[in-house]
Amino acid sequence: MLQFEKSKQLQQLPKQFFASLVAKVNAITAQGHDVINLGQGNPDQPTPGQIVKSLQAAAEKTINHKYSPFRGHPYLKDAAAAFYEREYGVKLDPNSEIAILFGGKAGLVELPQCLLNPGDTILVPDPGYPDYLSGVVLAKAEIERMPLKEENAFLPDYEAIHKDVLDKAKMMFLNYPNNPTGASATKEFFTETVSYAKKHSICVVHDFAYGAIGFDGKKPVSFLEAEGAKDVGIEIYTLSKTYNMAGWRVGFAVGNKSVIEALELFQDHLYVSLFPAIQEAAATALLDSQECVAELVKVYEGRRNVFIEGLRALGWEVKAPEASFFAWLKIPAGFTSESFADHLLTHAHVAVAAGNGFGEFGEGYVRVGLLTSEERLGEAVERIRKLNLF
């Protein structure tokens, strides 16, 4: 059988960070151990029933067995516009300021290819979602990392970025609530971001994947709530986390008309939009009662409290996340991020994600996903206690 070599572009793609974690977990599990896997970000709750029923009914309609319009059905864009006005007070033109996506990740990987030419510069948060880098490599663009440090509340310090870098940069990724740190951003920060973006002609792409998940009564802020945000960029929203629809692969981008047009043009050449029954179900999710979202946030907040309070009782000085379903924990002395994650997996059978997998400035931390029951999180704390690390 002939073996065909991968293209140079594919060979240059970054290695999937979570693949090695999965392999390690599988190896321990194969030995017969019960692993509490807190290392990945896959929501563990089912999709709310009314959304599933909407899909079931829509799948029966023969019209939905045909091709969708290339850029999606207008009713889903209308629903996204209604959602943004209701939740954030942001008005959007469904025809020109909204693009339907095959999940948020698709948009994040596509956008650098839509807007950047080989050699162009993009600003990327560090630590940050590893798949931001995939689209940058495919676009043959250059990465400049923005350190997210605890002393600056895990927000980028624009004043610390060299003027020459800002002048070269054409695009910027941001993500709040943040993966992996669980940090939140304020409207004032986004206003500052708009000012910098206008000054240096940078397109801002805000990844709002965890937009529904805020704790202690604080609702996460949309980038588009900042005055002038649509002038300089877009926001990507996914239904994966808000409605436990990760496997459904549906999201949307909202904001700057020129960016939305570029994104839709690019997708015209890749897809014929989403299965229409999923589009109907997504519209149901956005327009129906949001009680399921409120209940989900309560679940995550309860898990956060059990886990963080348990770790503090061990003597581990950790900070509670403000939002998202991740906790970002500073590791004890004597370990690297990877060696500590390996230690927990090997000796406590608790899997966490090493912080250096999210970038250079993730070293010294591990990320924990609050994606199992309070009982299992309590068991994880008990297993860690027995290691006598604190």
C-alpha positions in Angstrom: 0.0 0.0 0.0 1.3 3.4 -0.9 2.1 5.7 2.0 1.3 9.4 1.2 3.2 12.1 3.1 1.2 14.7 5.0 1.5 18.2 3.7 4.0 20.5 5.3 1.1 22.6 6.6 -0.3 19.6 8.5 3.1 18.6 9.8 3.5 22.1 11.3 0.3 21.9 13.3 0.8 21.9 17.1 0.4 18.5 18.8 -2.9 18.1 20.5 -2.2 18.7 24.1 -5.0 16.6 25.5 -4.0 13.6 23.5 -1.1 12.8 25.8 -3.3 13.4 28.8 -5.9 10.9 27.5 -3.2 8.3 26.9 -1.9 8.7 30.4 -5.4 8.3 31.9 -6.1 5.3 29.7 -2.9 3.6 30.9 -3.8 4.0 34.5 -7.4 2.9 33.9 -6.1 -0.2 32.0 -4.3 -1.2 35.2 -7.7 -1.4 36.9 -7.6 1.8 38.8 -10.6 4.2 39.2 -9.5 7.5 37.8 -11.3 10.7 38.7 -10.7 12.6 35.5 -10.7 16.3 36.1 -8.4 17.0 33.2 -10.7 17.7 30.3 -13.5 20.2 29.5 -16.3 18.1 28.4 -19.6 19.0 30.1 -21.0 16.1 32.0 -24.7 17.1 32.2 -27.3 16.2 29.6 -28.8 18.6 27.1 -32.1 20.1 28.5 -35.1 18.1 27.5 -36.9 20.9 25.6 -34.0 21.2 23.3 -33.8 17.5 22.6 -37.5 17.4 21.9 -37.2 20.3 19.5 -34.5 18.4 17.6 -36.6 15.2 17.5 -39.6 17.1 16.1 -37.5 19.0 13.6 -35.8 15.8 12.4 -39.2 14.5 11.4 -39.7 17.4 8.9 -38.8 16.4 5.4 -37.8 20.0 4.5 -35.0 19.6 7.0 -33.6 16.7 5.1 -32.6 19.0 2.3 -29.6 21.3 2.1 -29.7 24.2 4.4 -29.1 27.7 3.0 -25.3 28.1 2.8 -25.2 30.7 5.5 -27.8 29.1 7.7 -31.5 29.7 8.3 -32.6 33.2 9.1 -34.6 32.0 12.1 -31.4 31.0 13.9 -29.7 34.3 13.3 -32.9 36.0 14.5 -32.8 33.9 17.6 -29.1 34.8 18.2 -29.9 38.5 17.8 -32.8 38.2 20.3 -30.6 36.3 22.7 -27.9 39.1 22.7 -30.4 41.9 23.1 -32.1 40.1 26.0 -29.0 39.0 27.8 -26.6 41.8 27.1 -28.6 44.8 25.8 -26.6 44.5 22.5 -28.5 45.0 19.2 -27.4 43.1 16.2 -28.4 43.0 12.5 -29.1 39.3 11.9 -28.3 39.6 8.2 -24.9 41.2 8.5 -23.6 40.9 12.0 -24.2 37.2 12.8 -22.5 34.1 11.3 -23.5 30.5 12.2 -20.6 28.2 13.2 -20.0 24.5 13.5 -19.2 25.1 17.2 -17.0 27.8 18.6 -13.8 26.0 17.8 -14.5 26.1 14.1 -14.8 29.9 14.1 -11.6 30.3 16.2 -9.6 28.1 13.8 -11.2 29.7 10.7 -10.8 33.4 11.6 -7.0 33.7 11.3 -7.3 32.1 7.8 -10.0 34.7 7.0 -8.1 37.8 8.1 -4.4 37.1 8.1 -1.7 36.7 5.4 1.5 34.8 5.8 3.8 36.6 8.1 1.1 38.8 9.8 1.1 39.0 13.6 -1.6 37.9 16.0 -1.7 38.4 19.7 -2.6 35.3 21.7 -3.1 34.9 25.5 -0.7 32.8 27.4 -1.9 30.6 29.1 -4.7 30.1 26.7 -6.9 27.6 24.8 -4.4 25.5 22.8 -6.5 25.3 19.7 -6.1 29.1 19.1 -2.7 28.2 17.7 -4.1 25.8 15.1 -5.7 28.5 12.9 -2.6 30.7 13.3 -0.4 27.9 11.9 -2.8 27.2 9.0 -2.7 30.9 8.2 1.1 30.9 8.3 0.9 33.9 10.7 3.3 34.9 13.5 2.3 34.6 17.1 3.1 37.1 19.8 2.1 35.9 23.3 0.4 38.1 25.9 1.3 36.9 29.4 -1.7 36.4 31.7 -0.3 36.8 35.2 -2.0 36.4 38.6 -0.8 39.8 39.8 -2.7 41.4 36.9 -5.9 39.3 37.5 -5.0 37.2 34.5 -5.7 40.0 32.1 -3.2 41.1 29.5 -1.2 44.2 30.2 -1.3 46.2 27.0 1.2 48.7 28.3 3.8 45.9 28.5 3.4 45.0 24.9 6.1 46.7 22.8 4.8 49.4 20.4 6.4 47.7 17.4 4.5 44.5 18.2 1.2 46.4 18.5 1.9 48.2 15.3 2.5 44.9 13.5 -0.5 43.0 15.1 -3.6 42.6 12.9 -5.6 40.4 15.2 -6.0 39.5 18.9 -7.6 36.6 20.7 -9.2 37.2 24.1 -11.2 34.8 26.3 -13.3 35.8 29.3 -14.4 34.0 31.4 -11.0 32.5 30.8 -9.9 29.0 30.0 -7.8 27.9 31.8 -7.6 30.4 34.7 -11.4 30.9 35.4 -10.8 34.7 35.5 -13.4 37.3 34.5 -13.0 40.6 32.6 -14.8 43.9 33.4 -16.5 46.2 31.0 -13.7 48.7 31.8 -11.1 46.3 30.5 -13.1 45.7 27.3 -13.4 49.5 26.9 -9.6 49.7 27.2 -9.3 46.9 24.7 -11.4 48.7 22.2 -9.3 51.8 22.6 -6.0 49.9 21.9 -7.6 48.0 19.0 -8.7 51.2 17.3 -5.3 52.9 17.9 -3.4 50.0 16.3 -6.0 48.7 13.8 -6.3 45.3 15.5 -9.3 43.0 15.0 -10.4 41.6 18.4 -11.8 38.1 18.5 -13.4 37.5 21.9 -14.0 33.8 22.7 -17.1 33.9 25.0 -17.5 30.1 25.4 -18.2 30.4 29.1 -20.3 33.5 28.9 -23.2 32.0 30.9 -21.1 30.7 33.8 -20.5 33.3 36.5 -20.4 32.8 40.2 -21.3 34.7 43.4 -24.2 36.5 41.6 -21.9 38.1 39.0 -22.9 37.7 35.3 -20.0 37.6 32.8 -19.7 40.7 30.6 -19.9 40.5 26.8 -17.1 42.2 24.9 -19.9 43.8 22.7 -21.2 45.6 25.8 -18.2 48.0 25.5 -18.9 51.0 23.4 -17.3 50.7 20.0 -16.7 47.0 20.3 -18.4 46.2 17.0 -16.1 48.7 15.3 -13.0 46.6 16.1 -14.0 43.0 16.4 -16.4 40.1 17.0 -17.4 37.7 19.7 -17.8 34.0 19.4 -20.6 32.3 21.4 -21.1 28.5 21.6 -24.1 26.6 22.9 -21.7 23.8 24.1 -21.4 25.0 27.6 -24.5 27.1 28.2 -26.8 24.4 27.2 -24.7 21.2 27.5 -24.7 20.9 23.7 -21.0 20.2 23.2 -21.6 17.2 20.8 -24.2 19.2 18.8 -21.5 21.5 17.3 -23.4 24.7 17.0 -22.4 28.3 17.8 -22.3 31.7 16.2 -20.1 34.8 15.7 -21.4 38.3 16.2 -20.1 41.8 15.6 -18.1 43.6 13.0 -19.8 43.3 9.6 -16.6 43.0 7.5 -15.3 40.1 9.7 -18.7 38.3 9.6 -18.7 38.6 5.8 -15.2 37.2 5.6 -16.1 34.3 7.9 -19.3 33.5 5.9 -17.4 33.7 2.6 -14.8 31.3 4.0 -17.5 28.9 5.2 -19.3 29.1 1.9 -16.3 27.1 0.5 -16.3 24.5 3.3 -19.9 23.7 4.3 -23.5 23.9 3.4 -24.3 25.0 6.9 -25.6 22.9 9.8 -28.3 20.1 9.7 -31.5 22.3 9.9 -32.9 20.2 12.7 -30.0 21.3 14.9 -30.6 24.9 13.8 -34.2 24.6 15.0 -33.1 23.1 18.3 -30.5 25.8 18.8 -33.1 28.5 18.2 -35.3 26.8 20.9 -32.3 26.9 23.3 -31.7 30.6 22.8 -35.4 31.7 22.9 -37.0 29.3 25.5 -36.9 29.5 29.2 -33.4 30.0 30.6 -34.1 28.3 33.9 -32.0 25.4 32.8 -29.0 27.7 32.5 -29.6 29.2 36.0 -29.8 25.6 37.4 -26.6 24.6 35.6 -24.7 27.6 37.1 -25.9 26.6 40.6 -24.5 23.1 40.0 -21.1 24.4 39.0 -21.0 26.9 41.9 -21.8 24.1 44.3 -19.1 21.9 42.9 -16.6 24.8 43.0 -17.4 25.4 46.7 -17.0 21.8 47.7 -13.8 21.4 45.9 -12.1 24.6 46.8 -13.1 24.5 50.4 -11.9 20.9 50.6 -8.5 21.8 49.2 -8.2 24.7 51.6 -8.9 22.4 54.5 -5.9 20.4 53.4 -3.7 23.5 53.7 -3.5 24.1 50.0 -3.7 27.8 49.3 -5.9 28.0 46.3 -8.2 30.7 44.8 -11.8 30.1 43.8 -12.6 30.7 40.2 -14.9 33.7 39.5 -16.4 32.0 36.5 -16.2 29.1 34.0 -16.2 25.5 35.1 -12.4 25.4 35.7 -10.2 25.9 38.7 -6.6 27.1 38.2 -4.5 25.9 41.1 -0.9 26.9 42.0 1.1 23.8 42.5 3.2 23.1 45.7 6.9 23.6 45.8 9.2 21.0 44.4 7.1 20.1 41.4 6.7 21.3 37.8 3.2 21.5 36.4 3.7 18.2 34.5 5.4 16.4 37.3 2.7 17.4 39.8 -0.1 16.3 37.4 1.7 13.0 36.9 2.1 12.6 40.7 -1.6 13.1 41.2 -2.5 10.7 38.5 0.0 8.0 39.5 -0.5 8.1 43.3 -4.0 9.5 43.8 -5.6 8.4 40.5 -6.8 12.0 40.0 -6.3 13.4 36.5 -5.7 17.2 36.1 -4.3 19.2 33.2 -0.7 20.5 33.5 -0.7 24.3 33.2 2.3 24.3 30.8 0.1 22.7 28.2 -1.7 26.1 27.9 1.5 28.1 27.4 4.7 29.2 29.0 3.0 31.2 31.6 0.8 28.3 32.6 3.9 26.7 34.3 3.4 26.5 38.0 -0.3 25.7 37.8 -2.7 22.9 37.0 -6.2 23.2 35.6 -9.1 21.3 37.1 -12.5 20.8 35.4 -15.5 20.8 37.8 -17.2 18.3 35.5 -18.2 15.6 37.9 -20.4 15.3 40.9 -19.8 16.9 44.3 -19.3 13.4 45.7 -16.5 12.6 43.2 -14.9 16.0 43.8 -15.0 15.3 47.5 -13.4 11.9 46.8 -10.7 13.6 44.8 -9.9 15.9 47.7 -9.7 12.9 50.0 -7.3 11.1 47.7 -5.1 14.2 47.5 -5.1 14.5 51.3 -3.6 11.0 51.7 -0.6 12.1 49.7 0.5 14.4 52.6 1.6 17.2 50.3 0.4 20.1 52.4 
